[in-house]
Amino acid sequence: MPFPAHADRSLNEQAPVRVMLVDDSAVVRGLLRKFIDPVEDIEVVTTAANGEVAVATLKRNPVDIIVLDIEMPVMDGLTAIPLLLEAQPGVKIIMASALTARNADISLKALKAGASDYVPKPGSGLGNAEEFRRELIEKICTLGRAGARRARPRVAPSPAIAPIRPSPTAVPTPIRKRILSAAPKVVAIGSSTGGPEALTRVLKDIDPAIKLPILITQHMPATFTTILADHLTRDTGREVIEAQAGMTVSAGKAYLAPGDYHMLVEGEPPNPTIKLTQSEKVNFCRPAVDVMMNSIVACYGAGVLAVILTGMGNDGLKGCEAVAEANGTIVAQNEETSVVWGMPGAVTKAGLCDEVLDIAEMGKTISRLTKAIL
């Protein structure tokens, strides 16, 4: 079985992604192996029953991806993360956990500690085993290839890649040329893999004097978004609310789409309201960035400042096309600082961006773009 159609296959396909499975349940390890073994581009090379065994095994047997359970005897997943990263710097870690508030909180702490992503286990309230399998395979493929890309020697960048500090010979990323015609009235942010840490950095760096409403769609299941909103509020000093239907979009507040719901806005500025829907998934996602962006453009027109952060796939591309058509403003995270350059890469390669930025510059640039035309 090949990679999913939407997975990144840009690198050497003769080298399979090497995976370690870490879970104290032999039944779960067997289930994960059953899901993965038919995929020809992935190889399960070793397993472990707890974090301590995983660390010792990794020192002898390097891998590309570790699928890591949270709760295990001897050494749990959260404790193991820094030791695994010390044993093999750059290894990609996917947390696998039951969909509970406690595990959501631990998973977000794991992302802060260096894990790349997470996936809820089957039976945890997020769909069926087949959906879990699709998500797990996609993340292993994409993160495995992203890690391999960074491990390879850098070559001259293509026209679609913007380096942090372009050399005199570098070919610049295509940037659309236009005249800013309207002051931003709203900031709309889309993110996925690597998003929680990127969102923390961006929201923390936006000038507190900027009081525009901020609407955020992060690909994340229910329960996780509730915990993420709390983490973002605590870590950034900016109030982040998990959106509820009928809420008025107010200046100075940030609204996070709840897991398993698309978030839209309806009505007229300056006081539109939030609408939630469980209509069909878009780009395999609910919430989806495209759904949010399209509704915000319909409401705010040229007043949209769209921000696309790290994430796999191309969700946000269609929405940004609508933002560009309305003459709004679009910025995207660069490849070098993205965990996965799928979403921002799709928007960048389409030539839709006004700027392509290092994550360290994103919050400052949002502040500058806003202030420059206020």
C-alpha positions in Angstrom: 0.0 0.0 0.0 1.5 3.4 -1.0 1.5 6.7 0.8 -1.9 8.4 1.2 -2.6 10.6 -1.9 -2.2 13.8 0.2 1.1 12.7 1.9 4.4 14.2 0.9 6.3 11.9 -1.4 9.0 14.3 -2.6 12.0 12.4 -1.2 13.6 9.0 -1.9 10.8 6.5 -1.9 13.2 3.5 -1.8 14.0 4.4 1.9 11.0 3.5 4.1 10.1 5.6 7.1 11.5 3.7 10.2 9.1 3.5 13.1 9.3 2.5 16.8 6.1 1.7 18.6 6.0 2.4 22.4 3.0 1.2 24.4 2.7 -0.9 27.6 -0.1 -2.9 26.0 0.9 -5.7 23.7 -2.6 -5.7 22.2 -2.2 -2.0 21.2 1.3 -2.6 19.8 -0.1 -5.4 17.8 -3.0 -3.3 16.5 -0.6 -0.5 15.5 1.6 -2.9 13.7 -1.4 -4.4 11.9 -2.3 -0.9 10.7 1.2 0.0 9.6 2.6 -3.3 8.1 0.6 -3.2 4.9 2.0 0.3 4.0 5.1 -0.4 1.8 6.7 3.0 2.6 6.7 2.4 6.4 8.7 -0.1 8.4 8.1 -1.0 12.1 11.7 -1.8 13.1 11.3 -2.1 16.9 8.8 -1.9 19.8 9.0 -1.1 23.5 6.7 -1.5 26.5 7.7 1.7 28.3 9.8 4.8 28.0 12.9 3.4 29.7 13.1 0.5 27.2 12.4 2.9 24.3 15.3 5.2 25.3 17.7 2.2 25.6 16.5 0.7 22.3 16.8 4.0 20.4 20.4 4.3 21.3 21.1 1.1 19.5 18.5 1.3 16.7 17.8 4.8 15.3 14.4 5.5 13.8 12.6 8.3 12.0 9.3 8.2 14.0 8.4 7.1 17.5 4.7 6.5 18.2 4.6 7.0 22.0 1.9 6.2 24.5 1.4 8.6 27.4 0.6 6.4 30.4 3.0 3.5 30.9 4.7 1.9 33.9 8.4 2.4 34.8 8.6 5.5 32.6 5.7 7.4 31.0 5.7 9.1 27.7 6.1 12.7 28.9 9.1 11.7 31.0 10.6 9.9 28.1 10.4 12.7 25.5 13.5 14.7 26.5 15.5 11.5 27.0 14.5 10.2 23.5 15.4 13.5 21.9 18.8 13.4 23.7 19.4 9.9 22.5 18.5 10.9 18.9 18.2 14.6 18.3 15.6 15.4 15.6 13.6 12.2 15.9 9.9 12.9 15.4 7.5 11.8 18.2 3.8 11.2 17.7 1.9 11.0 21.0 -0.9 8.4 21.0 -3.5 8.7 23.8 -7.1 8.2 24.8 -9.2 11.3 24.2 -9.6 12.5 27.8 -9.1 16.0 29.3 -6.1 14.7 31.3 -4.5 13.1 28.3 -5.2 16.3 26.2 -3.4 18.3 28.8 -0.4 15.9 28.9 -0.3 15.8 25.1 0.0 19.6 24.9 2.7 19.5 27.5 4.4 16.8 25.3 4.3 19.2 22.3 6.0 21.8 24.4 8.6 19.2 25.5 9.5 18.4 21.8 6.9 16.0 20.5 5.8 16.8 16.9 2.1 15.7 16.9 -0.5 13.5 18.5 -3.2 11.1 17.5 -6.2 9.9 19.6 -6.5 6.2 20.0 -9.5 4.3 18.5 -12.4 4.1 20.9 -11.5 7.4 22.5 -14.5 9.2 21.0 -12.9 10.3 17.7 -14.4 8.2 14.9 -13.6 4.6 14.2 -10.4 2.5 13.8 -10.2 3.2 10.1 -10.2 7.0 10.7 -7.5 6.5 13.3 -5.4 4.4 10.8 -5.7 7.0 8.1 -4.6 9.8 10.4 -1.7 7.8 11.9 -0.4 6.7 8.5 -0.6 10.2 7.1 1.3 11.7 10.1 4.0 9.0 10.0 4.5 9.5 6.3 4.6 13.3 6.4 6.6 13.8 9.5 9.0 11.0 8.5 9.7 12.7 5.1 9.9 16.1 6.7 12.6 14.8 9.1 14.5 13.2 6.2 14.4 16.4 4.2 16.0 18.4 7.1 18.6 15.7 7.5 19.8 15.9 3.9 22.3 18.5 2.8 20.7 21.7 1.7 20.8 22.5 -2.0 20.0 25.7 -3.8 16.4 26.6 -2.8 13.6 26.4 -5.5 11.6 29.5 -6.4 8.9 28.3 -4.0 11.0 28.4 -0.9 11.9 31.5 1.1 15.1 31.1 3.2 15.3 32.9 6.5 18.2 35.0 5.3 18.3 34.8 1.5 21.8 34.7 0.0 22.6 36.9 -3.0 22.1 33.9 -5.4 18.9 32.7 -3.8 15.7 32.8 -6.0 13.0 34.6 -4.0 9.6 33.2 -3.1 6.9 34.5 -5.4 5.1 37.3 -3.6 2.0 39.0 -5.0 2.4 42.7 -5.6 -0.5 44.9 -4.6 -1.4 48.0 -2.7 -2.9 47.7 0.7 -6.4 49.2 0.3 -8.0 48.6 3.7 -7.0 48.4 7.3 -7.2 44.9 8.7 -10.3 44.4 10.8 -9.7 40.8 11.8 -6.8 38.3 12.0 -7.6 34.8 10.8 -5.1 32.1 11.7 -5.0 28.5 10.4 -2.6 25.8 11.7 -2.2 22.1 12.1 0.9 19.9 12.9 3.2 22.0 15.0 0.5 24.6 15.4 0.1 24.8 19.2 3.7 25.9 19.7 3.6 28.2 16.7 0.3 29.8 17.9 1.9 30.4 21.3 4.8 32.2 19.8 2.6 34.3 17.4 0.0 35.4 20.0 2.7 36.2 22.5 4.6 38.4 20.0 1.6 40.4 18.8 1.7 43.9 20.3 -0.8 44.0 23.2 -2.0 47.4 21.8 -3.4 45.5 18.8 -7.1 45.0 19.6 -8.3 43.3 16.5 -10.4 40.1 17.0 -8.4 37.0 16.2 -10.1 33.8 14.9 -8.1 30.6 15.0 -8.7 27.2 13.4 -6.2 24.6 14.6 -6.7 21.0 13.5 -7.4 19.3 16.8 -10.1 17.0 18.2 -12.7 17.9 20.7 -11.5 18.1 24.3 -8.1 19.1 23.1 -9.3 22.5 21.9 -10.7 23.3 25.3 -7.3 22.6 27.0 -5.4 24.4 24.2 -7.5 27.6 24.7 -6.5 27.5 28.4 -2.8 26.8 27.6 -2.7 29.7 25.1 -4.3 32.1 27.5 -1.9 31.2 30.2 1.2 31.2 28.0 0.6 34.3 25.9 -1.2 36.7 28.2 -3.9 37.1 25.5 -7.5 35.9 26.2 -8.2 32.9 24.0 -11.7 31.5 24.1 -13.0 28.2 22.8 -15.7 29.5 20.5 -19.4 28.9 21.2 -22.3 29.3 18.8 -23.8 32.8 19.0 -20.8 34.5 20.6 -20.2 38.1 19.4 -16.8 38.6 17.8 -15.3 41.3 20.0 -12.1 43.4 19.7 -9.1 42.2 21.6 -10.2 38.6 22.0 -9.1 35.4 20.3 -11.6 32.7 19.4 -10.5 29.1 18.8 -12.6 26.7 16.7 -13.8 23.8 18.9 -12.8 20.3 17.9 -15.2 18.5 15.5 -17.0 21.8 14.6 -16.4 24.2 11.7 -16.2 27.8 12.9 -17.8 30.5 10.8 -18.8 34.1 11.3 -22.0 35.7 10.1 -23.5 39.2 10.2 -21.8 42.5 9.7 -18.8 44.1 11.3 -18.1 45.4 13.9 -20.2 42.8 15.7 -20.6 39.6 13.7 -21.4 36.4 15.6 -19.9 33.0 15.6 -21.6 30.0 14.0 -20.6 26.4 14.5 -21.6 23.5 12.3 -20.8 19.8 11.9 -21.3 19.8 8.2 -19.0 17.5 6.1 -15.3 17.5 6.7 -13.3 19.7 4.3 -9.7 18.5 3.4 -10.3 15.6 5.8 -10.7 18.2 8.6 -13.4 19.5 11.0 -12.7 22.3 11.9 -11.3 23.3 8.5 -9.3 26.5 7.8 -11.0 26.9 4.4 -14.5 27.0 5.9 -13.4 29.6 8.4 -11.6 31.8 5.9 -14.4 31.8 3.4 -16.9 33.0 5.9 -14.6 35.7 7.3 -14.0 37.0 3.8 -17.7 37.2 3.2 -18.0 39.2 6.4 -14.9 41.4 6.4 -13.8 41.5 2.7 -10.5 43.3 2.2 -10.2 43.7 6.0 -9.0 40.1 6.5 -5.4 39.5 7.6 -4.9 35.8 7.0 -2.1 33.9 8.6 -1.1 30.3 7.7 1.1 28.5 10.1 2.8 25.0 10.1 0.7 22.1 9.2 0.3 19.1 6.8 -2.0 19.1 3.8 -3.3 22.2 2.0 -6.2 23.3 4.1 -6.3 27.1 3.9 -5.4 27.3 0.3 -8.9 27.9 -1.1 -9.7 30.2 1.8 -6.6 32.3 1.0 -7.5 32.4 -2.7 -10.8 34.1 -1.5 -8.8 36.5 0.8 -6.6 37.4 -2.2 -9.6 37.9 -4.5 -11.0 40.3 -1.9 -7.7 42.1 -1.7 -7.0 41.1 1.9 -3.6 40.4 3.3 -1.9 37.0 3.5 1.3 35.9 5.4 2.6 32.4 5.8 5.2 30.6 7.9 8.4 29.7 6.1 9.7 26.1 5.5 12.7 26.4 7.8 10.6 27.0 10.9 7.6 24.8 10.1 7.3 21.4 11.6 5.6 20.5 8.3 5.5 23.0 5.4 2.3 21.6 3.8 -0.3 24.3 4.5 1.9 27.4 4.4 3.8 25.8 1.5 0.7 25.4 -0.6 -0.3 29.0 -0.1 3.3 30.2 -0.7 3.7 28.2 -3.9 0.4 29.5 -5.2 1.9 33.0 -5.1 -0.8 34.3 -2.7 1.4 35.6 0.1 2.4 39.1 0.9 5.1 37.9 3.1 6.7 34.5 4.0 8.2 34.6 7.5 10.3 33.0 10.1 8.0 32.2 13.1 10.1 34.6 15.2 8.9 37.4 12.9 5.3 36.5 12.5 3.8 38.3 15.5 5.9 41.4 15.0 4.8 41.5 11.3 1.1 41.1 12.1 1.6 44.1 14.5 3.5 46.1 11.8 1.0 45.4 9.0 -1.9 46.5 11.3 -0.2 49.6 12.5 1.1 50.7 9.1 -2.4 51.3 7.7 -4.3 52.2 10.8 
